[in-house]
Amino acid sequence: MPVKCTRCCVKVAVLKRPKTSDALCKECFFWAFETEVHETITRAKLFKPGEYVAIAASGGKDSTVLAYIMKLLNERYNYGLKLVLLSVDEGITGYRDDSLETVKRNQQQYELPLKILSYEELYGWTMDAIVRQIGLKSNCTFCGVFRRQALDRGAVLLEVNKIVTGHNADDIAETVLMNILRGDIARLQRCTLITTGTEGAIPRSKPFKYTYEKEIVMYAYFKKLDYFSTECIYSPNAYRGHARAYLKDLESVRPSAILDIIHSGECMSVKDGIKLPTQGLCTRCGYISSQEVCKACVMLEGLNKGLPKLGIGKSSKVKRRVESLCKDASKEEESC
Ligand SMILES: Nc1ncnc2c1ncn2[C@@H]1O[C@H](COP(=O)(O)OP(=O)(O)OP(=O)(O)O)[C@@H](O)[C@H]1O
């Protein structure tokens, strides 16, 4: 016998919500999904009326649903926002060129302006050229560092007040796990924040902080949204893939694992006296950095000098880690 929707009790349920296990009809799922994102936005006071907000749009499922829902909620609840799509072309043939075609269609479908910036115009390098030089190891580090800055540069160009990204609950839980595995305390503290970049940079928010990836896919599917679903051709070795696989395993036995990990990340605090990097401005390019020279500038210098490992070298990282562990151990011995 068909199961009735547990919310309206009238229509037949067409899905089981991955987050709550509720059996819902399509309309009730849309309502629950949209209302939860609205509540996330209002509880965290993400926007003020009149703000100009850039939606970081890659053409993938998350940012396509984000663009759709930002427009919908802005109209439904009168947020009073001016919206624009901001895309970065990393120069990955057969991947980003196709996904940007999707963004261009979204621009027409959602009637939003679109700005595209490319790595080639900003850095003089495409990811295709970078991978030709460095191979398929550490390439995601280059891409991530350059993209982060490219979005900042785009936001400055557009003079927006804020950027929103499609990072979802799964992405954040994966990042918590990765930061634990790497012992990266500074990032562990920051990665669960719904808004980052409040110290000097253009703030960045994640309206999907509590939204499950599976539900985003369902929403896009039932709404028949036009999105690009191919994985990046250069990311097969990314470390994140292992954290993702582990998280999916946990989710299959306990769906709340995703929110539980985010909650754990939020609850972790750094003991007094531990020095954390502070955000300042890069002395070369003027964009946000926790070092005197930002990582993007160091990496770019490495590429231009034919020394691409500059700044990402494992040996220097391991050496620094060992030195800091030795320092901690000797401090503890002294206090004993
Ligand atoms: N090339 C890009 N241009 C603009 N924004 C981007 C780009 N790549 C990623 N982003 C932003 O960062 C978010 C997280 O990116 P990530 O690479 O994790 O992709 P994802 O989880 O597959 O998301 P999506 O489905 O939107 O591609 C995206 O949702 C989007 O808001």
Ligand as a Chemical Component Dictionary entry (heavy atoms), coordinates in Angstrom:
data_LIG
# 
_chem_comp.id                   LIG 
_chem_comp.type                 NON-POLYMER 
_chem_comp.pdbx_formal_charge   0 
_chem_comp.three_letter_code    LIG 
# 
loop_
_chem_comp_atom.comp_id 
_chem_comp_atom.atom_id 
_chem_comp_atom.alt_atom_id 
_chem_comp_atom.type_symbol 
_chem_comp_atom.charge 
_chem_comp_atom.model_Cartn_x 
_chem_comp_atom.model_Cartn_y 
_chem_comp_atom.model_Cartn_z 
_chem_comp_atom.pdbx_ordinal 
LIG N1  N1  N 0 34.531 27.652 -10.258 1  
LIG C1  C1  C 0 33.767 28.149 -9.301  2  
LIG N2  N2  N 0 33.203 29.362 -9.467  3  
LIG C2  C2  C 0 32.441 29.903 -8.496  4  
LIG N3  N3  N 0 32.160 29.286 -7.339  5  
LIG C3  C3  C 0 32.694 28.081 -7.124  6  
LIG C4  C4  C 0 33.521 27.448 -8.093  7  
LIG N4  N4  N 0 33.885 26.241 -7.609  8  
LIG C5  C5  C 0 33.324 26.135 -6.401  9  
LIG N5  N5  N 0 32.598 27.232 -6.098  10 
LIG C6  C6  C 0 31.818 27.494 -4.874  11 
LIG O1  O1  O 0 32.306 26.711 -3.814  12 
LIG C7  C7  C 0 31.296 25.782 -3.385  13 
LIG C8  C8  C 0 31.910 24.455 -3.000  14 
LIG O2  O2  O 0 32.659 23.986 -4.081  15 
LIG P1  P1  P 0 33.083 22.491 -4.299  16 
LIG O3  O3  O 0 34.242 22.477 -5.195  17 
LIG O4  O4  O 0 33.123 21.805 -2.996  18 
LIG O5  O5  O 0 31.935 21.965 -5.216  19 
LIG P2  P2  P 0 30.654 21.106 -4.979  20 
LIG O6  O6  O 0 30.492 20.675 -3.553  21 
LIG O7  O7  O 0 30.621 20.112 -6.048  22 
LIG O8  O8  O 0 29.592 22.280 -5.239  23 
LIG P3  P3  P 0 28.836 22.523 -6.587  24 
LIG O9  O9  O 0 27.884 21.383 -6.645  25 
LIG O10 O10 O 0 28.165 23.844 -6.423  26 
LIG O11 O11 O 0 29.894 22.527 -7.657  27 
LIG C9  C9  C 0 30.332 25.682 -4.551  28 
LIG O12 O12 O 0 29.049 25.293 -4.143  29 
LIG C10 C10 C 0 30.358 27.088 -5.089  30 
LIG O13 O13 O 0 29.534 27.955 -4.333  31 
# 
loop_
_chem_comp_bond.comp_id 
_chem_comp_bond.atom_id_1 
_chem_comp_bond.atom_id_2 
_chem_comp_bond.value_order 
_chem_comp_bond.pdbx_ordinal 
LIG N1  C1  SING 1  
LIG C1  N2  SING 2  
LIG C1  C4  DOUB 3  
LIG N2  C2  DOUB 4  
LIG C2  N3  SING 5  
LIG N3  C3  DOUB 6  
LIG C3  C4  SING 7  
LIG C3  N5  SING 8  
LIG C4  N4  SING 9  
LIG N4  C5  DOUB 10 
LIG C5  N5  SING 11 
LIG N5  C6  SING 12 
LIG C6  O1  SING 13 
LIG C6  C10 SING 14 
LIG O1  C7  SING 15 
LIG C7  C8  SING 16 
LIG C7  C9  SING 17 
LIG C8  O2  SING 18 
LIG O2  P1  SING 19 
LIG P1  O3  DOUB 20 
LIG P1  O4  SING 21 
LIG P1  O5  SING 22 
LIG O5  P2  SING 23 
LIG P2  O6  DOUB 24 
LIG P2  O7  SING 25 
LIG P2  O8  SING 26 
LIG O8  P3  SING 27 
LIG P3  O9  DOUB 28 
LIG P3  O10 SING 29 
LIG P3  O11 SING 30 
LIG C9  O12 SING 31 
LIG C9  C10 SING 32 
LIG C10 O13 SING 33 
# 
